[in-house]
Amino acid sequence: MLHDIAVGVDGSSASLAAAHWAAAEAQRRGTGLRVVHAWYRHARPAPYVPLDSSEHGWAERILREAVSSVRAAHPGLRISERLVCDATVTALVAAAVDAELLALGSLGLGPLGGFVAGSVSQRVVARSARPVVLVRAGRTTADDHLPAADGVAPEEIPKTPCREVVVGLDVGHPCDELIEFAFDAARRRGTGLRVVCAFRIPFRTEPGPSAPVPSAAFEGPTPHPRAPAQELADQERTVTAVLRPWRARYPAVPVTETVVEGRAPAVLVHEARDAALLVVGRRTNGRRPGAHTGPVAHAVLHHAGCPVAVVPHD
């Protein structure tokens, strides 16, 4: 059973961009859209509330204006709205529980505002049991498509080819939820999937004058690092093996495998610079207590220009 797409709005341009992205995603999936706004009753009215309005009235206005904007741009889409009096993170995590995914606005690096203020968006990402997609302010439906030819009307832009979906793959811990989400996203967009695997070649330090030299008689020969070319070939073979059953399951999705030596966040941001969507994972069974986004997800959420989907997995 398909559930609705959920989106959190707060009156910022980033959250409005997320609402329109979520509406387009709901249409691709054949679901409805649930627009959520969380507000909190303060002992004194918050400074951002106009003098001629109550906190509740201002919250209603924010939700109403977001819904009106989405309805005007996506006629025929089934839209519901939910006004929640609760802490923002709590309300958004709860909204994601019975949703296909939750979309939020993100401003990335720079002056913080909207859901990014106080790391609200990243706290939601770290706690959500469902995929969360963060969308930058100013992102439009046209940005998900390749440049249209001159003379193409705005309403014809969705008919132009969609930019590819990019997914970061950790071959040491491949996860079905992440790979399936990425393949399904590419299939629904009728576009290709670029699978990116970044690896590092261990740095070998030579023993210093005071360092003990291993004895071949007792410890065996000193190990030598694998040649970069051999390591690259092994990584490529592993990626191909991991993707083989998924290629068979999604035969209509063109797949490009990109294996690069380098730090995963930098590689992913570079490879996704012209993407419609970047998909990364977040492990939920880590040894550290509490909720965490993980270093790769944390980095790309700040630096990637395209929407970023964070998929939780074991």
LINMO-V992736 format. One record per pair of residues at least 12 apart in sequence whose C-alpha atoms are under 10 Angstrom apart, sorted by sequence separation. I is the first residue (numbers start at 1). GAP is how many residues later the second one is. D is the distance in whole Angstrom. If there is no record, write none. Layout:
i: (I:I)
gap: (GAP:GAP)
d: (D:D)
//
This chain:
i: (7:22:23:67:92:104:121:122:142:145:146:148:167:182:183:243:268:281:282:297:298:6:7:22:41:42:67:82:121:142:144:145:147:148:182:258:281:282:297:5:7:8:19:41:67:106:142:143:144:145:146:147:167:168:243:282:297:7:19:40:41:66:106:142:143:145:146:147:167:281:282:6:7:19:39:40:104:105:106:141:142:144:145:146:147:166:167:179:280:281:282:5:6:19:39:64:104:141:144:145:146:165:166:240:280:293:4:5:63:103:104:142:144:145:146:165:239:279:5:39:40:63:64:143:144:145:165:166:204:239:293:5:6:39:63:104:142:143:144:165:166:204:239:280:5:38:39:62:104:144:164:165:204:236:279:280:4:5:37:38:60:102:164:165:203:236:278:3:37:60:102:163:202:236:278:5:59:162:165:201:202:235:236:4:5:37:38:59:164:201:235:3:4:5:6:7:8:9:10:11:37:59:89:102:108:163:164:165:166:167:168:169:170:171:201:202:233:235:278:2:3:4:5:6:7:8:9:10:36:37:56:88:101:106:107:108:162:163:164:165:166:167:168:169:170:171:201:232:277:278:284:285:2:3:4:5:6:7:8:9:10:35:56:92:96:101:102:103:104:105:106:107:108:161:162:163:164:165:166:167:168:169:170:171:200:232:268:272:277:278:279:280:281:282:283:284:285:286:2:3:4:5:6:7:8:9:10:35:37:56:92:101:102:103:104:105:106:107:108:161:162:163:164:165:166:167:168:169:170:232:275:276:277:278:279:280:281:282:283:284:285:2:3:4:5:6:7:8:36:89:93:94:100:101:102:103:104:105:106:107:161:162:163:164:165:166:167:168:201:231:265:266:269:273:274:275:276:277:278:279:280:281:282:283:284:3:4:35:36:89:93:97:98:99:100:101:102:103:104:105:106:107:200:201:264:265:268:269:273:274:275:276:277:278:279:280:281:282:283:35:88:89:92:93:96:97:98:99:100:101:102:103:104:105:199:200:264:265:268:269:272:273:274:275:276:277:278:279:280:281:282:34:88:89:90:91:92:93:94:95:96:97:105:199:228:263:264:265:266:267:269:270:271:272:273:275:281:33:89:90:93:94:96:97:105:198:265:266:269:270:272:35:89:92:93:94:95:96:264:265:268:269:270:272:88:89:92:93:96:199:264:265:268:269:272:33:90:93:198:266:269:89:90:197:265:266:89:93:197:265:197:196:32:33:34:35:36:37:38:39:40:41:145:195:32:33:34:35:36:37:38:39:40:41:144:195:20:24:31:32:33:34:35:36:37:38:39:40:41:131:145:11:19:20:23:27:30:31:32:33:34:35:36:37:38:39:40:131:11:19:22:23:30:31:32:33:34:35:36:37:38:39:40:195:10:16:17:20:21:24:27:37:38:39:11:12:16:19:20:23:24:27:38:131:11:15:16:19:20:23:26:27:37:38:10:11:26:38:39:9:10:16:17:20:24:26:38:9:11:12:16:20:23:37:38:8:11:23:36:37:9:10:23:36:9:8:9:37:36:35:192:193:194:195:196:197:198:199:200:201:34:191:192:193:194:195:196:197:198:199:200:201:190:191:192:193:194:195:196:197:198:199:200:172:179:183:187:190:191:192:193:194:195:196:197:198:199:200:171:179:183:186:187:189:190:191:192:193:194:195:196:197:198:199:200:34:171:174:187:188:197:198:199:33:36:172:176:180:183:184:186:187:197:198:32:35:171:175:179:183:186:187:197:198:34:35:171:174:185:186:196:198:199:31:170:174:180:183:184:186:198:169:171:176:180:183:197:198:29:171:183:196:197:183:196:6:169:195:4:5:6:7:8:26:169:4:6:26:196:4:6:25:195:196:194:10:25:194:22:8:22:23:22:194:21:22:193:8:9:20:21:8:18:19:21:193:194:195:7:18:19:191:6:17:18:19:8:17:18:189:7:8:15:16:17:18:6:7:15:16:17:166:169:5:6:14:15:164:165:166:168:169:186:5:6:14:15:164:185:186:4:6:7:13:14:15:164:185:5:6:12:13:14:4:5:6:7:8:9:10:12:13:14:170:185:3:4:5:6:7:8:9:10:12:169:182:2:3:4:5:6:7:8:9:168:182:2:3:4:5:6:7:8:168:182:2:3:4:5:6:7:181:182:1:14:15:168:169:181:14:15:168:179:12:13:14:167:168:178:179:12:14:166:178:179:11:12:166:168:178:10:11:167:168:177:178:9:10:166:167:9:166:175:8:165:166:174:164:166:175:163:165:166:164:165:166:167:168:169:170:173:22:163:164:165:166:167:168:169:170:21:163:164:165:166:167:168:169:8:21:22:162:163:164:165:166:167:168:21:162:163:164:165:166:167:18:20:18:19:17:18:24:17:18:21:23:15:16:17:18:20:21:14:15:16:17:18:20:21:14:15:16:17:18:20:14:15:16:17:18:13:14:15:16:17:21:13:14:16:17:7:12:13:14:6:7:13:7:182:146:168:181:145:146:168:181:182:144:145:146:181:143:144:145:178:143:144:178:179:143:144:178:24:142:177:178:141:177:178:175:177:175:176:177:175:176:174:175:167:173:135:166:167:134:133:133:133:131:131:131:131:129:29:126:128:28:125:126:127:126:29:25:28:29:28:144:25:127:128:143:144:25:126:127:126:127:136:125:126:127:135:136:139:124:125:126:134:139:123:124:125:126:133:134:136:137:139:122:123:124:135:136:122:123:135:136:122:126:135:136:125:126:134:135:136:125:134:135:133:134:135:122:133:134:122:132:133:134:132:133:131:132:133:122:131:132:121:122:130:131:132:130:131:128:129:130:131:128:129:130:125:126:128:129:125:127:125:126:125:108:108:109:110:108:109:107:108:109:106:107:108:109:106:107:108:108:107:106:105:106:104:103:103:103:102:101:101:101:21:18)
gap: (12:12:12:12:12:12:12:12:12:12:12:12:12:12:12:12:12:12:12:12:12:13:13:13:13:13:13:13:13:13:13:13:13:13:13:13:13:13:13:14:14:14:14:14:14:14:14:14:14:14:14:14:14:14:14:14:14:15:15:15:15:15:15:15:15:15:15:15:15:15:15:16:16:16:16:16:16:16:16:16:16:16:16:16:16:16:16:16:16:16:16:17:17:17:17:17:17:17:17:17:17:17:17:17:17:17:18:18:18:18:18:18:18:18:18:18:18:18:19:19:19:19:19:19:19:19:19:19:19:19:19:20:20:20:20:20:20:20:20:20:20:20:20:20:21:21:21:21:21:21:21:21:21:21:21:21:22:22:22:22:22:22:22:22:22:22:22:23:23:23:23:23:23:23:23:24:24:24:24:24:24:24:24:25:25:25:25:25:25:25:25:26:26:26:26:26:26:26:26:26:26:26:26:26:26:26:26:26:26:26:26:26:26:26:26:26:26:26:26:27:27:27:27:27:27:27:27:27:27:27:27:27:27:27:27:27:27:27:27:27:27:27:27:27:27:27:27:27:27:27:27:27:28:28:28:28:28:28:28:28:28:28:28:28:28:28:28:28:28:28:28:28:28:28:28:28:28:28:28:28:28:28:28:28:28:28:28:28:28:28:28:28:28:28:28:28:28:28:29:29:29:29:29:29:29:29:29:29:29:29:29:29:29:29:29:29:29:29:29:29:29:29:29:29:29:29:29:29:29:29:29:29:29:29:29:29:29:29:29:29:29:30:30:30:30:30:30:30:30:30:30:30:30:30:30:30:30:30:30:30:30:30:30:30:30:30:30:30:30:30:30:30:30:30:30:30:30:30:30:30:30:30:30:30:30:31:31:31:31:31:31:31:31:31:31:31:31:31:31:31:31:31:31:31:31:31:31:31:31:31:31:31:31:31:31:31:31:31:31:32:32:32:32:32:32:32:32:32:32:32:32:32:32:32:32:32:32:32:32:32:32:32:32:32:32:32:32:32:32:32:32:33:33:33:33:33:33:33:33:33:33:33:33:33:33:33:33:33:33:33:33:33:33:33:33:33:33:34:34:34:34:34:34:34:34:34:34:34:34:34:34:35:35:35:35:35:35:35:35:35:35:35:35:35:36:36:36:36:36:36:36:36:36:36:36:37:37:37:37:37:37:38:38:38:38:38:39:39:39:39:42:43:44:44:44:44:44:44:44:44:44:44:44:44:45:45:45:45:45:45:45:45:45:45:45:45:46:46:46:46:46:46:46:46:46:46:46:46:46:46:46:47:47:47:47:47:47:47:47:47:47:47:47:47:47:47:47:47:48:48:48:48:48:48:48:48:48:48:48:48:48:48:48:48:49:49:49:49:49:49:49:49:49:49:50:50:50:50:50:50:50:50:50:50:51:51:51:51:51:51:51:51:51:51:52:52:52:52:52:53:53:53:53:53:53:53:53:54:54:54:54:54:54:54:54:55:55:55:55:55:56:56:56:56:57:58:58:58:59:60:60:60:60:60:60:60:60:60:60:60:61:61:61:61:61:61:61:61:61:61:61:61:62:62:62:62:62:62:62:62:62:62:62:63:63:63:63:63:63:63:63:63:63:63:63:63:63:63:64:64:64:64:64:64:64:64:64:64:64:64:64:64:64:64:64:65:65:65:65:65:65:65:65:66:66:66:66:66:66:66:66:66:66:66:67:67:67:67:67:67:67:67:67:67:68:68:68:68:68:68:68:68:68:69:69:69:69:69:69:69:69:70:70:70:70:70:70:70:71:71:71:71:71:72:72:73:73:73:74:74:74:74:74:74:74:75:75:75:75:76:76:76:76:76:77:78:78:78:79:80:80:80:81:81:82:82:82:83:83:83:83:84:84:84:84:84:84:84:85:85:85:85:86:86:86:86:87:87:87:87:88:88:88:88:88:88:89:89:89:89:89:89:89:90:90:90:90:90:90:90:90:90:90:91:91:91:91:91:91:91:92:92:92:92:92:92:92:92:93:93:93:93:93:94:94:94:94:94:94:94:94:94:94:94:94:95:95:95:95:95:95:95:95:95:95:95:96:96:96:96:96:96:96:96:96:96:97:97:97:97:97:97:97:97:97:98:98:98:98:98:98:98:98:99:99:99:99:99:99:100:100:100:100:101:101:101:101:101:101:101:102:102:102:102:102:103:103:103:103:103:104:104:104:104:104:104:105:105:105:105:106:106:106:107:107:107:107:108:108:108:109:109:109:110:110:110:110:110:110:110:110:111:111:111:111:111:111:111:111:111:112:112:112:112:112:112:112:112:113:113:113:113:113:113:113:113:113:113:114:114:114:114:114:114:114:115:115:116:116:117:117:117:118:118:118:118:119:119:119:119:119:119:120:120:120:120:120:120:120:121:121:121:121:121:121:122:122:122:122:122:123:123:123:123:123:123:124:124:124:124:125:125:125:125:126:126:126:127:127:128:128:128:129:129:129:129:129:130:130:130:130:131:131:131:131:132:132:132:132:133:133:133:134:134:134:134:135:135:135:136:136:137:137:137:138:138:139:139:141:141:142:142:142:143:144:145:146:148:149:150:151:155:156:156:156:157:157:157:157:158:159:160:160:160:161:162:163:163:163:163:163:164:164:164:165:165:165:166:166:166:166:166:166:167:167:167:167:167:168:168:168:168:168:168:168:168:168:169:169:169:169:169:170:170:170:170:171:171:171:171:172:172:172:172:172:173:173:173:174:174:174:175:175:175:176:176:176:176:177:177:178:178:178:179:179:179:180:180:180:180:180:181:181:182:182:182:182:183:183:183:184:184:184:184:185:185:186:186:187:191:192:192:192:193:193:194:194:194:195:195:195:195:196:196:196:197:198:201:202:202:203:204:205:206:207:208:209:210:286:289)
d: (6:9:10:8:9:9:10:9:8:7:10:6:8:9:10:9:9:9:6:9:10:9:9:9:10:8:8:9:8:10:10:7:8:9:9:9:9:9:7:10:9:10:9:7:7:10:10:10:9:9:7:9:9:9:9:9:10:7:9:8:8:10:7:6:10:6:6:9:6:8:7:7:9:7:8:9:10:8:9:8:7:10:6:6:9:7:9:9:8:7:10:7:9:10:8:8:7:8:9:4:6:7:10:8:6:9:10:8:7:10:10:9:6:5:9:8:8:9:10:9:9:8:10:9:6:9:10:10:10:9:9:8:9:6:7:9:9:8:9:7:9:8:8:9:6:8:9:10:10:10:10:6:7:8:10:10:7:10:7:10:10:10:7:10:8:8:9:10:8:7:9:9:7:6:10:9:8:9:9:8:9:7:9:9:10:8:9:9:8:8:9:10:9:7:9:8:9:7:9:9:6:9:9:9:9:9:9:7:9:8:9:7:9:7:9:10:9:10:8:8:10:5:6:6:6:6:6:6:7:10:9:9:10:9:9:9:6:9:5:6:6:6:6:6:6:9:7:7:10:9:10:10:8:7:5:5:5:5:5:5:8:8:10:10:9:10:7:9:7:8:6:8:7:9:7:7:5:5:5:5:5:5:8:9:9:8:9:10:9:7:9:7:8:6:9:6:8:8:7:8:5:6:6:6:6:8:9:10:10:9:9:6:6:6:6:6:5:5:9:8:6:8:6:6:6:6:6:8:9:8:10:10:6:6:6:6:5:6:6:6:6:9:9:6:9:7:9:8:10:10:9:10:7:5:5:5:5:5:5:6:7:9:9:7:9:7:9:8:8:9:8:9:9:10:10:9:6:5:5:5:5:5:5:5:5:10:10:8:10:6:6:8:10:7:8:6:6:6:6:6:7:10:9:9:9:5:10:6:7:9:6:7:6:6:6:6:6:6:5:7:8:8:7:8:7:7:8:9:9:7:9:7:9:7:9:10:7:8:7:9:7:7:8:9:9:7:9:7:9:7:8:9:10:9:10:9:10:10:10:9:8:6:10:8:9:9:10:9:8:10:10:10:10:8:7:10:10:10:7:8:7:8:6:10:10:10:6:8:7:8:7:10:6:10:5:10:10:8:9:6:10:5:10:10:9:10:9:8:8:8:9:10:8:8:10:10:9:9:9:9:9:9:10:8:9:9:10:10:9:9:8:9:10:8:9:7:9:8:8:8:8:7:10:9:6:6:6:6:6:6:6:6:5:8:9:10:9:10:8:5:5:5:5:5:5:5:5:5:9:10:10:10:8:10:7:9:9:8:6:6:6:6:6:6:6:6:6:9:9:8:9:9:10:9:8:8:7:9:7:9:6:7:8:9:8:10:10:8:10:10:9:10:7:7:9:9:6:9:6:9:8:7:5:9:5:9:9:7:9:7:8:9:8:9:7:8:9:9:9:8:8:8:10:8:9:10:6:7:8:10:8:8:8:8:8:9:7:9:8:8:10:9:9:8:7:10:9:10:8:9:9:7:8:7:8:8:8:8:9:7:9:9:6:6:6:6:6:6:6:6:6:8:8:7:5:5:5:5:5:5:5:5:6:10:10:8:8:7:7:6:6:6:6:6:6:6:6:7:8:8:9:10:10:10:9:9:8:9:7:8:8:8:6:7:9:9:10:9:7:10:9:6:7:9:10:9:10:8:9:8:10:6:10:5:10:10:7:10:8:7:7:9:8:9:9:10:7:8:10:9:9:9:10:9:9:10:10:10:9:10:7:8:10:9:9:7:9:8:9:8:10:8:9:9:7:10:10:10:9:10:10:10:10:9:10:9:10:10:8:9:10:10:10:9:9:10:10:9:9:9:8:10:6:9:8:9:10:9:10:10:10:7:10:7:10:10:10:10:8:6:8:10:9:10:5:8:9:9:5:9:8:10:8:9:7:8:7:9:6:7:9:10:10:10:7:8:4:10:10:9:10:10:9:9:10:4:7:10:10:9:10:9:9:8:6:9:10:8:9:6:8:9:7:8:5:8:8:8:9:10:10:9:10:9:9:7:5:5:6:5:7:7:9:10:9:9:10:5:6:6:5:5:6:8:8:8:8:5:8:6:6:6:8:9:6:7:9:9:8:9:9:8:9:10:9:7:9:10:10:7:8:7:9:8:8:8:8:10:7:9:6:10:8:7:9:8:8:10:10:6:7:10:10:10:9:9:9:7:8:9:8:6:8:9:8:10:10:9:10:9:10:9:7:8:6:8:8:8:9:10:10:9:7:5:6:6:6:6:8:9:9:5:6:5:5:5:5:8:10:10:9:9:5:7:6:6:6:8:8:7:8:9:8:9:9:8:10:7:9:10:5:8:7:7:8:10:9:9:7:8:9:7:9:8:10:6:9:7:7:7:8:8:6:8:8:6:7:9:6:9:9:4:10:9:7:9:5:7:10:9:9:8:7:8:10:9:9:10:9:9:9:9:10:9:10:10:10:9:9:9:8:9:7:7:10:9:5:9:9:7:8:6:10:10:7:8:10:8:7:10:6:10:8:9:7:10:10:8:10:10:10:10:9:10:9:9:9:10:10:9:9:9:10:8:10:9:9:9:9:9:7:9:6:10:8:9:9:9:9:9:9:9:9:6:5:8:10:9:5:8:9:10:9:9:8:5:7:8:8:10:7:8:10:10:9:10:8:10:8:9:10:7:9:8:9:7:7:10:7:7:9:10:9:5:9:10:6:7:7:5:9:9:5:7:8:8:4:8:6:6:7:5:9:8:6:7:10:10:9:5:9:7:6:10:9:7:9:9:6:9:10:9:8:9:7:9:9:9:9:10:9:9:9:7:5:9:4:7:8:8:6:10:8:10:8:8:10:9:9:10:10:9:10:9:9:9:10:9:9:9)
//
